[in-house]
Amino acid sequence: MRNKLKSLYELQEIDLRIDGLDSEKGQLLAESQALEAKLAEAREKIAARREEAEVIGDEKAALEASLAAENDNITRSESHQKEIKTQKEYQAVSKEISGAKKMIGELEEQILQKINALEEIAADIAKKESDLQELEENVATQQAEVQAKVDALEAGIATDVATREETIKGLPASVMKRYDRLRDQRRGVAVVEAKEGNCMGCNMHLPPQLYNTLFRADDVVTCPHCQRILIMKQEIE
Ligand SMILES: [Zn+2]
């Protein structure tokens, strides 16, 4: 039993170490995801600006089509004007032409505004793309660092898992079952030390008669308060 208790205590230490490595690995993977999210966000912003530019480009094309139509109207009206006989008709066509010219001025102004907006967006996209490139390089470096850490952790976990396999070989199924259940219920800690009359798991005082069994180390003793498996380090070493 003494050896089994020793194995149980070692198993607990290995499992806590694996838990720690697993949680470190989880943090690193979350870090890696956050980096990817940052990249995705930057790319989305650029895509949104491109869409904006496309809409403005379409609006500009529509304005240019209107401008061309107005220019055609003027050309038509001017050639028509040459054949006009009456003063009244001549004035009506002149009015049409000046209306069209006014419209052309407005269209040209609006087209200019679209051109300015497109230039502004193009400059912003260029800036964002160069920022993105820099970010991509940084993220690649950071991801490589994260991956190296994850690899090291996984190697550590693999070693511990192998040691664990060896350690549990000598432990009876009933003890393992109890151990696993306690790990689930007690946030990963199933085996604790009894020290100076107290359970190191829940810090409650242990009844003196319990110590006799602990000293003998010939049975699995559990804390009456938190039900964790108790060991006395000097007794098992
Ligand atoms: Zn306890």
Boltz pocket constraint, residues with backbone or C-beta under 6 A from the ligand:
constraints:
  - pocket:
      binder: B
      contacts: [[A, 199], [A, 200], [A, 201], [A, 202], [A, 203], [A, 204], [A, 223], [A, 224], [A, 225], [A, 226], [A, 227], [A, 228]]
      max_distance: 6.0
